[in-house]
């Protein structure tokens, strides 16, 4: 199977600080990686799509200067939540797919709490 | 109209019964369809994918796709309490950017012993 590793799994940070979340595809090269946010009892909300070596494509309403995405290689993408605020507290999940129009595999998710 | 629609449930079935989960999508040109299971507090895990009209079976799971009706379903036979989770329907459509996958809101399934 395809394994996607995401860490940290949990992070608590102070308001105003930045937090970096890593997403790695361990046994395959990911053409595309995706970042989602999920609030309690709600569905996954796509935040952005990233392809290796190019700028991420952000969904409408997602601030690209606040949620910095870097896709440095075919196996690593990072999401940095800058100047975090309590309303940014959420479950952040990445996924990765090998090829266009194929299944995506999810990381374990990161539960971010901003205090 | 939402791109991917599911009945939010909750859907409750007794142990051993067949659970039927339904999903409709708006983009007629969509080609790839997926079912994910998500336990509370965890990330989604892939159950099945289907690309062609008809049925696809994998163990106790059967995915059904009808592109003319823009409808995809998941049947779970011999439901077990461990199947209790939220089931997410996902679609990749040609009008979406960069291969991104759109999710329905999910159907919460409860299997009662």
Interface residues (C-beta under 8 A of the other chain):
Chain A: X6 X31 X32 X34 X42 X43 X44 X46 X49 X51 X57 X91 X93 X95 X97 X100 X101 X102 X103 X104 X105 X106 X107 X108 X109
Chain B: X31 X32 X34 X36 X41 X42 X43 X44 X45 X46 X49 X88 X90 X92 X97 X98 X99 X100 X101 X102 X103 X104 X105 X106
